[in-house]
Amino acid sequence: MKQKMFTPLLVVVLLFSSFISEAATANYPTTKELKAKVITMTEEQKRARLETIKMRLLEIKDMDKSTLTKEQRKDLRAELRNMNKEAKVASGGVYLSVGAIIIVILLLILIL
């Protein structure tokens, strides 16, 4: 009885495990790889890449996303996340939160 159920169950598991989405297997670079890539770029290349990212974001924003399939939307979200990471690494700015600014102001008031 167990053998009769084991074989079809094994077939079903193998069948479903073969359908892996492209978004899960996409090879997007990690943050470390992005940092290494950005370090080798010149300032002009960084500006050009950021401009390219901005243009792609505008294209995605103007896109009619209701016609996309689930897989296409998933790939689009992964692409957006990757571009966001790349833009953060390329801009290289220091960001202060509101709380950090308030603490700095309070420290300045106490010191002066």
Phi and psi restraints in degrees (range 20) as a CNS / XPLOR table:
assign (resid 1 and name C) (resid 2 and name N)
       (resid 2 and name CA) (resid 2 and name C) 1.0 -65.6 20.0 2
assign (resid 2 and name N) (resid 2 and name CA)
       (resid 2 and name C) (resid 3 and name N) 1.0 -36.4 20.0 2
assign (resid 2 and name C) (resid 3 and name N)
       (resid 3 and name CA) (resid 3 and name C) 1.0 -66.1 20.0 2
assign (resid 3 and name N) (resid 3 and name CA)
       (resid 3 and name C) (resid 4 and name N) 1.0 -35.6 20.0 2
assign (resid 3 and name C) (resid 4 and name N)
       (resid 4 and name CA) (resid 4 and name C) 1.0 -66.6 20.0 2
assign (resid 4 and name N) (resid 4 and name CA)
       (resid 4 and name C) (resid 5 and name N) 1.0 -33.9 20.0 2
assign (resid 4 and name C) (resid 5 and name N)
       (resid 5 and name CA) (resid 5 and name C) 1.0 -86.4 20.0 2
assign (resid 5 and name N) (resid 5 and name CA)
       (resid 5 and name C) (resid 6 and name N) 1.0 -27.8 20.0 2
assign (resid 5 and name C) (resid 6 and name N)
       (resid 6 and name CA) (resid 6 and name C) 1.0 -67.5 20.0 2
assign (resid 6 and name N) (resid 6 and name CA)
       (resid 6 and name C) (resid 7 and name N) 1.0 -43.6 20.0 2
assign (resid 6 and name C) (resid 7 and name N)
       (resid 7 and name CA) (resid 7 and name C) 1.0 -64.7 20.0 2
assign (resid 7 and name N) (resid 7 and name CA)
       (resid 7 and name C) (resid 8 and name N) 1.0 -51.0 20.0 2
assign (resid 7 and name C) (resid 8 and name N)
       (resid 8 and name CA) (resid 8 and name C) 1.0 -63.6 20.0 2
assign (resid 8 and name N) (resid 8 and name CA)
       (resid 8 and name C) (resid 9 and name N) 1.0 -36.1 20.0 2
assign (resid 8 and name C) (resid 9 and name N)
       (resid 9 and name CA) (resid 9 and name C) 1.0 -64.4 20.0 2
assign (resid 9 and name N) (resid 9 and name CA)
       (resid 9 and name C) (resid 10 and name N) 1.0 -41.3 20.0 2
assign (resid 9 and name C) (resid 10 and name N)
       (resid 10 and name CA) (resid 10 and name C) 1.0 -63.4 20.0 2
assign (resid 10 and name N) (resid 10 and name CA)
       (resid 10 and name C) (resid 11 and name N) 1.0 -40.8 20.0 2
assign (resid 10 and name C) (resid 11 and name N)
       (resid 11 and name CA) (resid 11 and name C) 1.0 -63.5 20.0 2
assign (resid 11 and name N) (resid 11 and name CA)
       (resid 11 and name C) (resid 12 and name N) 1.0 -43.7 20.0 2
assign (resid 11 and name C) (resid 12 and name N)
       (resid 12 and name CA) (resid 12 and name C) 1.0 -64.4 20.0 2
assign (resid 12 and name N) (resid 12 and name CA)
       (resid 12 and name C) (resid 13 and name N) 1.0 -43.5 20.0 2
assign (resid 12 and name C) (resid 13 and name N)
       (resid 13 and name CA) (resid 13 and name C) 1.0 -63.2 20.0 2
assign (resid 13 and name N) (resid 13 and name CA)
       (resid 13 and name C) (resid 14 and name N) 1.0 -44.8 20.0 2
assign (resid 13 and name C) (resid 14 and name N)
       (resid 14 and name CA) (resid 14 and name C) 1.0 -65.8 20.0 2
assign (resid 14 and name N) (resid 14 and name CA)
       (resid 14 and name C) (resid 15 and name N) 1.0 -36.0 20.0 2
assign (resid 14 and name C) (resid 15 and name N)
       (resid 15 and name CA) (resid 15 and name C) 1.0 -64.8 20.0 2
assign (resid 15 and name N) (resid 15 and name CA)
       (resid 15 and name C) (resid 16 and name N) 1.0 -47.6 20.0 2
assign (resid 15 and name C) (resid 16 and name N)
       (resid 16 and name CA) (resid 16 and name C) 1.0 -71.8 20.0 2
assign (resid 16 and name N) (resid 16 and name CA)
       (resid 16 and name C) (resid 17 and name N) 1.0 -30.1 20.0 2
assign (resid 16 and name C) (resid 17 and name N)
       (resid 17 and name CA) (resid 17 and name C) 1.0 -73.4 20.0 2
assign (resid 17 and name N) (resid 17 and name CA)
       (resid 17 and name C) (resid 18 and name N) 1.0 -16.5 20.0 2
assign (resid 17 and name C) (resid 18 and name N)
       (resid 18 and name CA) (resid 18 and name C) 1.0 -80.4 20.0 2
assign (resid 18 and name N) (resid 18 and name CA)
       (resid 18 and name C) (resid 19 and name N) 1.0 -15.8 20.0 2
assign (resid 18 and name C) (resid 19 and name N)
       (resid 19 and name CA) (resid 19 and name C) 1.0 -93.1 20.0 2
assign (resid 19 and name N) (resid 19 and name CA)
       (resid 19 and name C) (resid 20 and name N) 1.0 75.1 20.0 2
assign (resid 19 and name C) (resid 20 and name N)
       (resid 20 and name CA) (resid 20 and name C) 1.0 -94.4 20.0 2
assign (resid 20 and name N) (resid 20 and name CA)
       (resid 20 and name C) (resid 21 and name N) 1.0 134.5 20.0 2
assign (resid 20 and name C) (resid 21 and name N)
       (resid 21 and name CA) (resid 21 and name C) 1.0 -71.0 20.0 2
assign (resid 21 and name N) (resid 21 and name CA)
       (resid 21 and name C) (resid 22 and name N) 1.0 154.0 20.0 2
assign (resid 21 and name C) (resid 22 and name N)
       (resid 22 and name CA) (resid 22 and name C) 1.0 -68.8 20.0 2
assign (resid 22 and name N) (resid 22 and name CA)
       (resid 22 and name C) (resid 23 and name N) 1.0 -31.7 20.0 2
assign (resid 22 and name C) (resid 23 and name N)
       (resid 23 and name CA) (resid 23 and name C) 1.0 -65.2 20.0 2
assign (resid 23 and name N) (resid 23 and name CA)
       (resid 23 and name C) (resid 24 and name N) 1.0 -34.8 20.0 2
assign (resid 23 and name C) (resid 24 and name N)
       (resid 24 and name CA) (resid 24 and name C) 1.0 -72.9 20.0 2
assign (resid 24 and name N) (resid 24 and name CA)
       (resid 24 and name C) (resid 25 and name N) 1.0 -28.4 20.0 2
assign (resid 24 and name C) (resid 25 and name N)
       (resid 25 and name CA) (resid 25 and name C) 1.0 -99.6 20.0 2
assign (resid 25 and name N) (resid 25 and name CA)
       (resid 25 and name C) (resid 26 and name N) 1.0 1.5 20.0 2
assign (resid 25 and name C) (resid 26 and name N)
       (resid 26 and name CA) (resid 26 and name C) 1.0 -65.5 20.0 2
assign (resid 26 and name N) (resid 26 and name CA)
       (resid 26 and name C) (resid 27 and name N) 1.0 140.9 20.0 2
assign (resid 26 and name C) (resid 27 and name N)
       (resid 27 and name CA) (resid 27 and name C) 1.0 -96.8 20.0 2
assign (resid 27 and name N) (resid 27 and name CA)
       (resid 27 and name C) (resid 28 and name N) 1.0 77.7 20.0 2
assign (resid 27 and name C) (resid 28 and name N)
       (resid 28 and name CA) (resid 28 and name C) 1.0 -85.8 20.0 2
assign (resid 28 and name N) (resid 28 and name CA)
       (resid 28 and name C) (resid 29 and name N) 1.0 141.5 20.0 2
assign (resid 28 and name C) (resid 29 and name N)
       (resid 29 and name CA) (resid 29 and name C) 1.0 -68.6 20.0 2
assign (resid 29 and name N) (resid 29 and name CA)
       (resid 29 and name C) (resid 30 and name N) 1.0 149.1 20.0 2
assign (resid 29 and name C) (resid 30 and name N)
       (resid 30 and name CA) (resid 30 and name C) 1.0 -79.4 20.0 2
assign (resid 30 and name N) (resid 30 and name CA)
       (resid 30 and name C) (resid 31 and name N) 1.0 172.4 20.0 2
assign (resid 30 and name C) (resid 31 and name N)
       (resid 31 and name CA) (resid 31 and name C) 1.0 -63.1 20.0 2
assign (resid 31 and name N) (resid 31 and name CA)
       (resid 31 and name C) (resid 32 and name N) 1.0 -38.1 20.0 2
assign (resid 31 and name C) (resid 32 and name N)
       (resid 32 and name CA) (resid 32 and name C) 1.0 -63.5 20.0 2
assign (resid 32 and name N) (resid 32 and name CA)
       (resid 32 and name C) (resid 33 and name N) 1.0 -42.6 20.0 2
assign (resid 32 and name C) (resid 33 and name N)
       (resid 33 and name CA) (resid 33 and name C) 1.0 -64.7 20.0 2
assign (resid 33 and name N) (resid 33 and name CA)
       (resid 33 and name C) (resid 34 and name N) 1.0 -39.0 20.0 2
assign (resid 33 and name C) (resid 34 and name N)
       (resid 34 and name CA) (resid 34 and name C) 1.0 -64.1 20.0 2
assign (resid 34 and name N) (resid 34 and name CA)
       (resid 34 and name C) (resid 35 and name N) 1.0 -42.4 20.0 2
assign (resid 34 and name C) (resid 35 and name N)
       (resid 35 and name CA) (resid 35 and name C) 1.0 -62.5 20.0 2
assign (resid 35 and name N) (resid 35 and name CA)
       (resid 35 and name C) (resid 36 and name N) 1.0 -41.5 20.0 2
assign (resid 35 and name C) (resid 36 and name N)
       (resid 36 and name CA) (resid 36 and name C) 1.0 -64.3 20.0 2
assign (resid 36 and name N) (resid 36 and name CA)
       (resid 36 and name C) (resid 37 and name N) 1.0 -37.5 20.0 2
assign (resid 36 and name C) (resid 37 and name N)
       (resid 37 and name CA) (resid 37 and name C) 1.0 -68.4 20.0 2
assign (resid 37 and name N) (resid 37 and name CA)
       (resid 37 and name C) (resid 38 and name N) 1.0 -41.7 20.0 2
assign (resid 37 and name C) (resid 38 and name N)
       (resid 38 and name CA) (resid 38 and name C) 1.0 -70.3 20.0 2
assign (resid 38 and name N) (resid 38 and name CA)
       (resid 38 and name C) (resid 39 and name N) 1.0 -34.3 20.0 2
assign (resid 38 and name C) (resid 39 and name N)
       (resid 39 and name CA) (resid 39 and name C) 1.0 -60.3 20.0 2
assign (resid 39 and name N) (resid 39 and name CA)
       (resid 39 and name C) (resid 40 and name N) 1.0 -35.9 20.0 2
assign (resid 39 and name C) (resid 40 and name N)
       (resid 40 and name CA) (resid 40 and name C) 1.0 -79.7 20.0 2
assign (resid 40 and name N) (resid 40 and name CA)
       (resid 40 and name C) (resid 41 and name N) 1.0 -10.3 20.0 2
assign (resid 40 and name C) (resid 41 and name N)
       (resid 41 and name CA) (resid 41 and name C) 1.0 -80.9 20.0 2
assign (resid 41 and name N) (resid 41 and name CA)
       (resid 41 and name C) (resid 42 and name N) 1.0 149.0 20.0 2
assign (resid 41 and name C) (resid 42 and name N)
       (resid 42 and name CA) (resid 42 and name C) 1.0 -83.6 20.0 2
assign (resid 42 and name N) (resid 42 and name CA)
       (resid 42 and name C) (resid 43 and name N) 1.0 170.0 20.0 2
assign (resid 42 and name C) (resid 43 and name N)
       (resid 43 and name CA) (resid 43 and name C) 1.0 -62.2 20.0 2
assign (resid 43 and name N) (resid 43 and name CA)
       (resid 43 and name C) (resid 44 and name N) 1.0 -38.1 20.0 2
assign (resid 43 and name C) (resid 44 and name N)
       (resid 44 and name CA) (resid 44 and name C) 1.0 -65.1 20.0 2
assign (resid 44 and name N) (resid 44 and name CA)
       (resid 44 and name C) (resid 45 and name N) 1.0 -40.7 20.0 2
assign (resid 44 and name C) (resid 45 and name N)
       (resid 45 and name CA) (resid 45 and name C) 1.0 -66.1 20.0 2
assign (resid 45 and name N) (resid 45 and name CA)
       (resid 45 and name C) (resid 46 and name N) 1.0 -38.2 20.0 2
assign (resid 45 and name C) (resid 46 and name N)
       (resid 46 and name CA) (resid 46 and name C) 1.0 -63.0 20.0 2
assign (resid 46 and name N) (resid 46 and name CA)
       (resid 46 and name C) (resid 47 and name N) 1.0 -45.1 20.0 2
assign (resid 46 and name C) (resid 47 and name N)
       (resid 47 and name CA) (resid 47 and name C) 1.0 -62.3 20.0 2
assign (resid 47 and name N) (resid 47 and name CA)
       (resid 47 and name C) (resid 48 and name N) 1.0 -41.9 20.0 2
assign (resid 47 and name C) (resid 48 and name N)
       (resid 48 and name CA) (resid 48 and name C) 1.0 -64.4 20.0 2
assign (resid 48 and name N) (resid 48 and name CA)
       (resid 48 and name C) (resid 49 and name N) 1.0 -40.9 20.0 2
assign (resid 48 and name C) (resid 49 and name N)
       (resid 49 and name CA) (resid 49 and name C) 1.0 -67.0 20.0 2
assign (resid 49 and name N) (resid 49 and name CA)
       (resid 49 and name C) (resid 50 and name N) 1.0 -41.3 20.0 2
assign (resid 49 and name C) (resid 50 and name N)
       (resid 50 and name CA) (resid 50 and name C) 1.0 -63.7 20.0 2
assign (resid 50 and name N) (resid 50 and name CA)
       (resid 50 and name C) (resid 51 and name N) 1.0 -37.8 20.0 2
assign (resid 50 and name C) (resid 51 and name N)
       (resid 51 and name CA) (resid 51 and name C) 1.0 -65.7 20.0 2
assign (resid 51 and name N) (resid 51 and name CA)
       (resid 51 and name C) (resid 52 and name N) 1.0 -39.4 20.0 2
assign (resid 51 and name C) (resid 52 and name N)
       (resid 52 and name CA) (resid 52 and name C) 1.0 -62.8 20.0 2
assign (resid 52 and name N) (resid 52 and name CA)
       (resid 52 and name C) (resid 53 and name N) 1.0 -42.0 20.0 2
assign (resid 52 and name C) (resid 53 and name N)
       (resid 53 and name CA) (resid 53 and name C) 1.0 -63.2 20.0 2
assign (resid 53 and name N) (resid 53 and name CA)
       (resid 53 and name C) (resid 54 and name N) 1.0 -42.5 20.0 2
assign (resid 53 and name C) (resid 54 and name N)
       (resid 54 and name CA) (resid 54 and name C) 1.0 -61.4 20.0 2
assign (resid 54 and name N) (resid 54 and name CA)
       (resid 54 and name C) (resid 55 and name N) 1.0 -42.9 20.0 2
assign (resid 54 and name C) (resid 55 and name N)
       (resid 55 and name CA) (resid 55 and name C) 1.0 -63.5 20.0 2
assign (resid 55 and name N) (resid 55 and name CA)
       (resid 55 and name C) (resid 56 and name N) 1.0 -41.3 20.0 2
assign (resid 55 and name C) (resid 56 and name N)
       (resid 56 and name CA) (resid 56 and name C) 1.0 -65.6 20.0 2
assign (resid 56 and name N) (resid 56 and name CA)
       (resid 56 and name C) (resid 57 and name N) 1.0 -38.9 20.0 2
assign (resid 56 and name C) (resid 57 and name N)
       (resid 57 and name CA) (resid 57 and name C) 1.0 -62.9 20.0 2
assign (resid 57 and name N) (resid 57 and name CA)
       (resid 57 and name C) (resid 58 and name N) 1.0 -39.6 20.0 2
assign (resid 57 and name C) (resid 58 and name N)
       (resid 58 and name CA) (resid 58 and name C) 1.0 -65.2 20.0 2
assign (resid 58 and name N) (resid 58 and name CA)
       (resid 58 and name C) (resid 59 and name N) 1.0 -38.6 20.0 2
assign (resid 58 and name C) (resid 59 and name N)
       (resid 59 and name CA) (resid 59 and name C) 1.0 -61.4 20.0 2
assign (resid 59 and name N) (resid 59 and name CA)
       (resid 59 and name C) (resid 60 and name N) 1.0 -45.2 20.0 2
assign (resid 59 and name C) (resid 60 and name N)
       (resid 60 and name CA) (resid 60 and name C) 1.0 -66.0 20.0 2
assign (resid 60 and name N) (resid 60 and name CA)
       (resid 60 and name C) (resid 61 and name N) 1.0 -38.6 20.0 2
assign (resid 60 and name C) (resid 61 and name N)
       (resid 61 and name CA) (resid 61 and name C) 1.0 -64.1 20.0 2
assign (resid 61 and name N) (resid 61 and name CA)
       (resid 61 and name C) (resid 62 and name N) 1.0 -38.2 20.0 2
assign (resid 61 and name C) (resid 62 and name N)
       (resid 62 and name CA) (resid 62 and name C) 1.0 -80.9 20.0 2
assign (resid 62 and name N) (resid 62 and name CA)
       (resid 62 and name C) (resid 63 and name N) 1.0 -8.6 20.0 2
assign (resid 62 and name C) (resid 63 and name N)
       (resid 63 and name CA) (resid 63 and name C) 1.0 -69.3 20.0 2
assign (resid 63 and name N) (resid 63 and name CA)
       (resid 63 and name C) (resid 64 and name N) 1.0 147.2 20.0 2
assign (resid 63 and name C) (resid 64 and name N)
       (resid 64 and name CA) (resid 64 and name C) 1.0 -87.5 20.0 2
assign (resid 64 and name N) (resid 64 and name CA)
       (resid 64 and name C) (resid 65 and name N) 1.0 98.7 20.0 2
assign (resid 64 and name C) (resid 65 and name N)
       (resid 65 and name CA) (resid 65 and name C) 1.0 -79.0 20.0 2
assign (resid 65 and name N) (resid 65 and name CA)
       (resid 65 and name C) (resid 66 and name N) 1.0 -11.1 20.0 2
assign (resid 65 and name C) (resid 66 and name N)
       (resid 66 and name CA) (resid 66 and name C) 1.0 -71.6 20.0 2
assign (resid 66 and name N) (resid 66 and name CA)
       (resid 66 and name C) (resid 67 and name N) 1.0 -20.0 20.0 2
assign (resid 66 and name C) (resid 67 and name N)
       (resid 67 and name CA) (resid 67 and name C) 1.0 -89.6 20.0 2
assign (resid 67 and name N) (resid 67 and name CA)
       (resid 67 and name C) (resid 68 and name N) 1.0 -6.3 20.0 2
assign (resid 67 and name C) (resid 68 and name N)
       (resid 68 and name CA) (resid 68 and name C) 1.0 -79.4 20.0 2
assign (resid 68 and name N) (resid 68 and name CA)
       (resid 68 and name C) (resid 69 and name N) 1.0 150.4 20.0 2
assign (resid 68 and name C) (resid 69 and name N)
       (resid 69 and name CA) (resid 69 and name C) 1.0 -79.7 20.0 2
assign (resid 69 and name N) (resid 69 and name CA)
       (resid 69 and name C) (resid 70 and name N) 1.0 171.9 20.0 2
assign (resid 69 and name C) (resid 70 and name N)
       (resid 70 and name CA) (resid 70 and name C) 1.0 -61.6 20.0 2
assign (resid 70 and name N) (resid 70 and name CA)
       (resid 70 and name C) (resid 71 and name N) 1.0 -41.9 20.0 2
assign (resid 70 and name C) (resid 71 and name N)
       (resid 71 and name CA) (resid 71 and name C) 1.0 -66.0 20.0 2
assign (resid 71 and name N) (resid 71 and name CA)
       (resid 71 and name C) (resid 72 and name N) 1.0 -38.9 20.0 2
assign (resid 71 and name C) (resid 72 and name N)
       (resid 72 and name CA) (resid 72 and name C) 1.0 -67.0 20.0 2
assign (resid 72 and name N) (resid 72 and name CA)
       (resid 72 and name C) (resid 73 and name N) 1.0 -39.5 20.0 2
assign (resid 72 and name C) (resid 73 and name N)
       (resid 73 and name CA) (resid 73 and name C) 1.0 -65.2 20.0 2
assign (resid 73 and name N) (resid 73 and name CA)
       (resid 73 and name C) (resid 74 and name N) 1.0 -38.5 20.0 2
assign (resid 73 and name C) (resid 74 and name N)
       (resid 74 and name CA) (resid 74 and name C) 1.0 -63.8 20.0 2
assign (resid 74 and name N) (resid 74 and name CA)
       (resid 74 and name C) (resid 75 and name N) 1.0 -43.9 20.0 2
assign (resid 74 and name C) (resid 75 and name N)
       (resid 75 and name CA) (resid 75 and name C) 1.0 -64.1 20.0 2
assign (resid 75 and name N) (resid 75 and name CA)
       (resid 75 and name C) (resid 76 and name N) 1.0 -38.5 20.0 2
assign (resid 75 and name C) (resid 76 and name N)
       (resid 76 and name CA) (resid 76 and name C) 1.0 -64.6 20.0 2
assign (resid 76 and name N) (resid 76 and name CA)
       (resid 76 and name C) (resid 77 and name N) 1.0 -42.8 20.0 2
assign (resid 76 and name C) (resid 77 and name N)
       (resid 77 and name CA) (resid 77 and name C) 1.0 -63.3 20.0 2
assign (resid 77 and name N) (resid 77 and name CA)
       (resid 77 and name C) (resid 78 and name N) 1.0 -41.0 20.0 2
assign (resid 77 and name C) (resid 78 and name N)
       (resid 78 and name CA) (resid 78 and name C) 1.0 -64.4 20.0 2
assign (resid 78 and name N) (resid 78 and name CA)
       (resid 78 and name C) (resid 79 and name N) 1.0 -40.1 20.0 2
assign (resid 78 and name C) (resid 79 and name N)
       (resid 79 and name CA) (resid 79 and name C) 1.0 -63.8 20.0 2
assign (resid 79 and name N) (resid 79 and name CA)
       (resid 79 and name C) (resid 80 and name N) 1.0 -41.7 20.0 2
assign (resid 79 and name C) (resid 80 and name N)
       (resid 80 and name CA) (resid 80 and name C) 1.0 -64.1 20.0 2
assign (resid 80 and name N) (resid 80 and name CA)
       (resid 80 and name C) (resid 81 and name N) 1.0 -42.7 20.0 2
assign (resid 80 and name C) (resid 81 and name N)
       (resid 81 and name CA) (resid 81 and name C) 1.0 -61.7 20.0 2
assign (resid 81 and name N) (resid 81 and name CA)
       (resid 81 and name C) (resid 82 and name N) 1.0 -42.3 20.0 2
assign (resid 81 and name C) (resid 82 and name N)
       (resid 82 and name CA) (resid 82 and name C) 1.0 -64.4 20.0 2
assign (resid 82 and name N) (resid 82 and name CA)
       (resid 82 and name C) (resid 83 and name N) 1.0 -43.1 20.0 2
assign (resid 82 and name C) (resid 83 and name N)
       (resid 83 and name CA) (resid 83 and name C) 1.0 -65.6 20.0 2
assign (resid 83 and name N) (resid 83 and name CA)
       (resid 83 and name C) (resid 84 and name N) 1.0 -35.6 20.0 2
assign (resid 83 and name C) (resid 84 and name N)
       (resid 84 and name CA) (resid 84 and name C) 1.0 -63.4 20.0 2
assign (resid 84 and name N) (resid 84 and name CA)
       (resid 84 and name C) (resid 85 and name N) 1.0 -44.8 20.0 2
assign (resid 84 and name C) (resid 85 and name N)
       (resid 85 and name CA) (resid 85 and name C) 1.0 -60.3 20.0 2
assign (resid 85 and name N) (resid 85 and name CA)
       (resid 85 and name C) (resid 86 and name N) 1.0 -45.7 20.0 2
assign (resid 85 and name C) (resid 86 and name N)
       (resid 86 and name CA) (resid 86 and name C) 1.0 -64.0 20.0 2
assign (resid 86 and name N) (resid 86 and name CA)
       (resid 86 and name C) (resid 87 and name N) 1.0 -39.6 20.0 2
assign (resid 86 and name C) (resid 87 and name N)
       (resid 87 and name CA) (resid 87 and name C) 1.0 -66.4 20.0 2
assign (resid 87 and name N) (resid 87 and name CA)
       (resid 87 and name C) (resid 88 and name N) 1.0 -39.2 20.0 2
assign (resid 87 and name C) (resid 88 and name N)
       (resid 88 and name CA) (resid 88 and name C) 1.0 -63.4 20.0 2
assign (resid 88 and name N) (resid 88 and name CA)
       (resid 88 and name C) (resid 89 and name N) 1.0 -42.3 20.0 2
assign (resid 88 and name C) (resid 89 and name N)
       (resid 89 and name CA) (resid 89 and name C) 1.0 -68.2 20.0 2
assign (resid 89 and name N) (resid 89 and name CA)
       (resid 89 and name C) (resid 90 and name N) 1.0 -41.1 20.0 2
assign (resid 89 and name C) (resid 90 and name N)
       (resid 90 and name CA) (resid 90 and name C) 1.0 -71.5 20.0 2
assign (resid 90 and name N) (resid 90 and name CA)
       (resid 90 and name C) (resid 91 and name N) 1.0 -35.3 20.0 2
assign (resid 90 and name C) (resid 91 and name N)
       (resid 91 and name CA) (resid 91 and name C) 1.0 -71.4 20.0 2
assign (resid 91 and name N) (resid 91 and name CA)
       (resid 91 and name C) (resid 92 and name N) 1.0 -35.9 20.0 2
assign (resid 91 and name C) (resid 92 and name N)
       (resid 92 and name CA) (resid 92 and name C) 1.0 61.6 20.0 2
assign (resid 92 and name N) (resid 92 and name CA)
       (resid 92 and name C) (resid 93 and name N) 1.0 22.1 20.0 2
assign (resid 92 and name C) (resid 93 and name N)
       (resid 93 and name CA) (resid 93 and name C) 1.0 -82.2 20.0 2
assign (resid 93 and name N) (resid 93 and name CA)
       (resid 93 and name C) (resid 94 and name N) 1.0 161.4 20.0 2
assign (resid 93 and name C) (resid 94 and name N)
       (resid 94 and name CA) (resid 94 and name C) 1.0 -102.0 20.0 2
assign (resid 94 and name N) (resid 94 and name CA)
       (resid 94 and name C) (resid 95 and name N) 1.0 123.9 20.0 2
assign (resid 94 and name C) (resid 95 and name N)
       (resid 95 and name CA) (resid 95 and name C) 1.0 -107.6 20.0 2
assign (resid 95 and name N) (resid 95 and name CA)
       (resid 95 and name C) (resid 96 and name N) 1.0 132.2 20.0 2
assign (resid 95 and name C) (resid 96 and name N)
       (resid 96 and name CA) (resid 96 and name C) 1.0 -111.2 20.0 2
assign (resid 96 and name N) (resid 96 and name CA)
       (resid 96 and name C) (resid 97 and name N) 1.0 134.6 20.0 2
assign (resid 96 and name C) (resid 97 and name N)
       (resid 97 and name CA) (resid 97 and name C) 1.0 -81.0 20.0 2
assign (resid 97 and name N) (resid 97 and name CA)
       (resid 97 and name C) (resid 98 and name N) 1.0 169.0 20.0 2
assign (resid 97 and name C) (resid 98 and name N)
       (resid 98 and name CA) (resid 98 and name C) 1.0 -62.8 20.0 2
assign (resid 98 and name N) (resid 98 and name CA)
       (resid 98 and name C) (resid 99 and name N) 1.0 -40.2 20.0 2
assign (resid 98 and name C) (resid 99 and name N)
       (resid 99 and name CA) (resid 99 and name C) 1.0 -62.5 20.0 2
assign (resid 99 and name N) (resid 99 and name CA)
       (resid 99 and name C) (resid 100 and name N) 1.0 -40.5 20.0 2
assign (resid 99 and name C) (resid 100 and name N)
       (resid 100 and name CA) (resid 100 and name C) 1.0 -65.6 20.0 2
assign (resid 100 and name N) (resid 100 and name CA)
       (resid 100 and name C) (resid 101 and name N) 1.0 -39.0 20.0 2
assign (resid 100 and name C) (resid 101 and name N)
       (resid 101 and name CA) (resid 101 and name C) 1.0 -65.2 20.0 2
assign (resid 101 and name N) (resid 101 and name CA)
       (resid 101 and name C) (resid 102 and name N) 1.0 -42.0 20.0 2
assign (resid 101 and name C) (resid 102 and name N)
       (resid 102 and name CA) (resid 102 and name C) 1.0 -63.1 20.0 2
assign (resid 102 and name N) (resid 102 and name CA)
       (resid 102 and name C) (resid 103 and name N) 1.0 -42.2 20.0 2
assign (resid 102 and name C) (resid 103 and name N)
       (resid 103 and name CA) (resid 103 and name C) 1.0 -63.0 20.0 2
assign (resid 103 and name N) (resid 103 and name CA)
       (resid 103 and name C) (resid 104 and name N) 1.0 -42.4 20.0 2
assign (resid 103 and name C) (resid 104 and name N)
       (resid 104 and name CA) (resid 104 and name C) 1.0 -62.4 20.0 2
assign (resid 104 and name N) (resid 104 and name CA)
       (resid 104 and name C) (resid 105 and name N) 1.0 -43.6 20.0 2
assign (resid 104 and name C) (resid 105 and name N)
       (resid 105 and name CA) (resid 105 and name C) 1.0 -63.4 20.0 2
assign (resid 105 and name N) (resid 105 and name CA)
       (resid 105 and name C) (resid 106 and name N) 1.0 -43.6 20.0 2
assign (resid 105 and name C) (resid 106 and name N)
       (resid 106 and name CA) (resid 106 and name C) 1.0 -63.1 20.0 2
assign (resid 106 and name N) (resid 106 and name CA)
       (resid 106 and name C) (resid 107 and name N) 1.0 -40.3 20.0 2
assign (resid 106 and name C) (resid 107 and name N)
       (resid 107 and name CA) (resid 107 and name C) 1.0 -63.6 20.0 2
assign (resid 107 and name N) (resid 107 and name CA)
       (resid 107 and name C) (resid 108 and name N) 1.0 -40.7 20.0 2
assign (resid 107 and name C) (resid 108 and name N)
       (resid 108 and name CA) (resid 108 and name C) 1.0 -64.3 20.0 2
assign (resid 108 and name N) (resid 108 and name CA)
       (resid 108 and name C) (resid 109 and name N) 1.0 -39.3 20.0 2
assign (resid 108 and name C) (resid 109 and name N)
       (resid 109 and name CA) (resid 109 and name C) 1.0 -65.3 20.0 2
assign (resid 109 and name N) (resid 109 and name CA)
       (resid 109 and name C) (resid 110 and name N) 1.0 -41.7 20.0 2
assign (resid 109 and name C) (resid 110 and name N)
       (resid 110 and name CA) (resid 110 and name C) 1.0 -67.7 20.0 2
assign (resid 110 and name N) (resid 110 and name CA)
       (resid 110 and name C) (resid 111 and name N) 1.0 -37.7 20.0 2
assign (resid 110 and name C) (resid 111 and name N)
       (resid 111 and name CA) (resid 111 and name C) 1.0 -72.1 20.0 2
assign (resid 111 and name N) (resid 111 and name CA)
       (resid 111 and name C) (resid 112 and name N) 1.0 -41.4 20.0 2
